[in-house]
Amino acid sequence: MMKKDLVSFALWNTKELSSVFMLARRIKSGDLNDASILARRSVALIFEKESLRTRVSFEVGVAQLGGHPIFLQQETIGIATRESVHDIGAVLSRYNDIIVARTVRHQTCVQLAESAGIPVINAMTDLLHPCQILADVFTLQEAGRFGPAQKIVYIGDGNNIANSWLELAEKFSFRLLLCCPPGYEPHPQILEQAKANAIGSVQLAHDPGGAVKDADVIYTDVWPQAAGGSRLAHIFKPFQVNRNLLRDAKKDCLVMHRLPANRGEEITTDVLDGKHSIALTQAENRLHVQKGIMAFLLGQM
């Protein structure tokens, strides 16, 4: 069987992604005995950036599947500095069964997938964050908030989260509205492709108040940093998710954040910790969905 990677959603179809959700559902419910899926197998975890949820959820997930996680920091292996991306991918393929890569540049993850003889999972790059979005969709499915009638509004920087939501819009039917400050829109090619190929609908807006009208889900993420390290508050302040903004959404709307959050910036503490927030459930579901991804890539469906 030809190996499959999860670098983006581009080479995945709706049936395959739905199979991941089914596996995650069975794993979370205990319906599937998952303790031997990775028995006598190992997973290399390459991390160029710091991480809490991604690292812990993958390490715990590999262990719960019966495998052995090997954590590899940039300081240890020197990817693209001490050793080429190609050689690292090729060598790790001789020792391991899966590579999980959290890299600064998306192209590094692409190169790993091209050189590795085993599946490569994108655990976040500067362009895309597919594992997070799959966990988000799984969370919304559990809550009964994912489908053709559901309006999902992303507010803030058009970053890797926004780009992966756009990619997913080509696989499932839902209403996606991205609300970003002018000049901070998602990747233009990904945006245009999603608009052309979306199964549901994709829209871009610049007015948060109008964007969240009748929203079923409001999603936000951290603001980008300026060259000096500031958070560009003068540009993004109108895009803060707070109680005033929620008044324009549906009364029972859900609020999502991938975490970590800068409380008081892109989202207020009362909203992040409030009754609308499902941020912690999103974080928990990273574990179950990533176990589903690994199980799928190893031929469990």
C-alpha positions in Angstrom: 0.0 0.0 0.0 1.3 3.4 -1.0 2.1 5.6 2.1 -0.1 8.6 2.7 0.9 11.9 4.4 -1.2 14.5 6.2 0.7 17.6 5.1 -2.5 19.4 4.0 -6.0 18.4 3.0 -5.3 18.7 -0.7 -4.7 15.0 -1.3 -7.4 13.8 1.1 -11.1 13.2 0.1 -14.2 13.5 2.3 -14.5 9.8 2.8 -10.9 9.5 4.1 -11.4 12.4 6.5 -14.7 11.0 7.7 -12.9 7.7 8.4 -10.5 9.6 10.7 -13.4 11.0 12.6 -15.0 7.6 12.9 -11.8 6.1 14.2 -11.4 9.0 16.7 -15.0 8.5 17.8 -14.5 4.8 18.4 -11.2 5.4 20.2 -12.7 8.1 22.5 -15.7 6.0 23.4 -13.6 3.0 24.1 -15.4 1.0 21.3 -12.1 0.3 19.6 -9.3 -1.4 21.5 -6.5 0.9 20.4 -3.7 -0.3 22.7 -2.0 -2.4 20.1 -2.3 -0.2 17.0 1.3 1.0 17.4 2.6 -2.0 19.3 6.4 -2.5 18.6 6.3 0.7 16.5 7.9 4.1 17.1 6.9 7.7 16.1 9.5 10.4 15.6 8.3 13.8 16.8 10.3 16.6 15.2 9.6 20.0 16.9 11.3 23.2 15.7 9.0 25.3 17.9 7.9 25.2 21.5 4.6 23.3 22.2 2.3 22.2 24.9 -0.9 20.7 23.5 0.6 19.4 20.3 3.6 17.7 21.9 1.7 16.2 24.9 -1.3 15.0 22.8 1.0 13.3 20.3 3.3 11.7 22.9 0.4 10.5 25.0 -1.5 9.3 21.9 1.5 7.3 20.7 1.9 5.7 24.1 -1.8 4.9 24.4 -1.7 3.3 21.0 1.1 1.0 22.3 4.0 2.8 20.6 7.1 4.6 21.5 7.3 8.4 20.9 10.8 9.9 20.2 10.9 13.6 20.8 13.4 15.4 18.6 14.1 19.1 19.1 15.7 21.3 16.5 18.7 21.8 18.9 19.2 18.0 18.8 19.0 17.2 15.2 19.6 20.5 13.4 17.1 20.1 10.6 18.3 22.0 7.5 21.4 23.2 9.5 23.4 20.3 10.8 21.7 17.9 8.3 19.6 18.2 5.3 15.8 17.8 5.5 16.1 15.0 2.9 18.6 13.0 4.8 16.7 13.3 8.1 13.5 12.1 6.4 15.3 9.2 4.8 17.1 8.1 8.0 14.2 8.4 10.3 12.2 6.2 7.9 14.6 3.4 8.7 13.9 3.6 12.4 10.3 4.7 12.7 6.8 4.1 11.4 5.5 7.7 11.4 7.0 11.2 11.5 5.2 14.0 13.1 6.7 17.4 12.2 6.0 20.8 13.8 8.2 23.0 11.6 8.6 26.8 11.1 8.4 26.7 7.3 5.8 24.7 5.5 8.3 23.7 2.8 10.3 21.8 5.5 7.3 19.6 6.2 6.7 19.1 2.5 10.3 18.1 2.0 10.2 15.6 4.9 7.1 14.0 3.3 8.9 13.8 -0.1 12.0 12.2 1.3 10.4 9.9 3.9 9.3 6.4 3.2 6.8 6.5 6.0 3.7 8.7 6.7 4.4 12.3 7.7 1.9 14.3 9.7 2.0 18.1 9.7 1.7 19.1 13.4 1.8 22.8 12.4 3.7 25.0 10.0 3.5 28.7 9.2 1.0 27.9 6.4 -1.3 25.1 7.7 -2.5 23.4 10.9 -4.5 20.4 9.7 -4.5 18.4 13.0 -6.0 21.3 14.9 -8.8 21.8 12.3 -9.7 18.1 12.3 -10.0 18.2 16.1 -12.1 21.4 15.8 -14.5 19.7 13.4 -14.7 16.6 15.5 -15.6 18.8 18.5 -18.3 20.6 16.5 -19.7 17.2 15.3 -19.9 16.1 18.9 -21.9 19.3 19.7 -24.1 18.9 16.7 -22.8 22.1 15.2 -21.2 21.0 11.9 -23.1 20.8 8.7 -24.5 22.8 5.7 -26.7 25.1 7.8 -23.9 26.0 10.3 -22.2 29.4 10.1 -18.6 29.3 11.3 -17.0 32.7 11.6 -13.3 33.0 12.0 -12.2 36.4 13.4 -8.6 37.7 13.4 -5.4 37.1 11.5 -5.6 35.1 8.3 -3.0 32.6 9.5 -2.4 28.9 9.3 -5.7 28.2 11.2 -7.7 30.3 8.6 -5.8 28.6 5.7 -6.7 25.1 7.0 -10.3 26.0 7.5 -10.3 27.2 3.9 -8.8 23.9 2.7 -11.4 22.0 4.7 -14.3 23.9 3.0 -13.4 22.0 -0.1 -14.2 18.7 1.6 -17.3 19.4 3.7 -20.4 21.5 3.5 -20.7 24.4 5.9 -20.8 28.2 5.8 -17.4 29.7 6.4 -16.9 33.4 6.9 -13.4 34.8 7.5 -13.2 38.3 9.1 -9.7 39.8 9.0 -8.3 43.3 9.0 -7.4 44.6 5.6 -3.9 43.4 4.8 -4.1 40.4 7.1 -6.3 38.1 4.9 -5.5 34.4 4.4 -3.1 33.1 1.8 -4.6 34.5 -1.5 -4.2 31.3 -3.5 -5.8 29.1 -0.8 -8.6 31.6 -0.4 -9.4 31.8 -4.1 -9.2 28.0 -4.5 -11.6 27.6 -1.6 -14.0 30.1 -3.0 -14.0 28.3 -6.3 -14.3 24.7 -4.9 -16.1 25.0 -1.6 -18.9 22.5 -1.1 -20.7 25.0 1.1 -19.8 28.7 1.0 -16.7 30.8 1.7 -16.8 34.5 2.3 -14.3 37.2 3.4 -15.3 40.2 5.4 -13.7 43.1 7.4 -16.4 44.1 9.8 -16.6 41.8 12.9 -20.0 43.0 14.0 -21.6 42.2 10.7 -19.7 39.0 10.3 -20.9 37.4 13.5 -24.6 38.1 12.9 -26.4 34.8 13.3 -23.1 32.9 13.8 -23.3 29.4 15.2 -19.6 29.3 15.9 -17.1 32.1 16.5 -13.4 31.1 16.2 -10.4 33.3 17.0 -6.6 33.0 17.4 -3.7 35.0 18.7 -2.8 38.2 16.9 0.4 38.4 14.9 3.5 40.2 16.2 5.1 43.2 14.7 8.8 43.3 14.1 9.4 44.8 17.5 7.3 42.1 19.2 4.2 44.1 19.8 0.8 42.5 19.0 -0.5 45.1 16.5 -3.3 46.0 18.9 -4.1 49.2 17.1 -5.1 47.1 14.1 -6.7 44.1 15.7 -8.5 45.7 18.7 -11.8 45.9 16.8 -11.5 42.1 16.1 -11.4 41.1 19.8 -13.9 38.4 20.8 -15.8 39.8 23.8 -19.3 40.0 25.3 -20.3 42.9 23.1 -19.4 41.0 19.9 -21.3 37.9 21.1 -24.5 39.9 21.4 -24.7 39.9 17.6 -24.3 36.1 17.3 -26.8 33.4 18.0 -27.7 33.2 21.7 -26.3 29.7 21.9 -23.2 30.3 19.7 -20.0 28.4 20.5 -16.7 30.1 20.9 -13.5 28.4 19.8 -9.8 29.1 20.4 -6.9 26.7 19.5 -4.9 27.9 22.5 -2.6 29.3 23.8 -4.5 32.5 24.2 -3.4 36.0 25.1 -6.2 36.9 27.4 -7.4 40.4 27.0 -6.1 40.7 23.5 -7.8 38.5 20.9 -10.3 37.2 23.4 -11.4 38.4 26.9 -11.1 36.1 29.9 -14.8 36.1 30.7 -15.6 34.8 27.2 -12.7 32.2 27.1 -13.8 30.8 30.5 -17.5 31.4 29.9 -20.5 29.2 29.0 -20.0 29.6 25.2 -16.4 28.5 25.2 -15.4 25.0 24.1 -11.7 25.7 23.9 -10.7 23.0 26.5 -12.8 20.4 24.6 -11.0 21.3 21.4 -7.7 20.8 23.3 -8.8 17.4 24.6 -10.0 16.2 21.2 -6.5 16.8 19.7 -5.6 13.6 21.5 -8.4 11.4 20.1 -8.3 12.8 16.6 -4.5 12.5 16.3 -4.8 8.9 17.4 -7.4 8.5 14.7 -5.1 10.0 12.1 -2.2 7.7 13.1 -4.5 4.7 13.1 -5.8 5.6 9.6 -2.4 6.1 8.2 -1.3 2.7 9.4 -4.2 1.0 7.6 -6.7 0.5 10.4 -9.7 1.4 8.1 
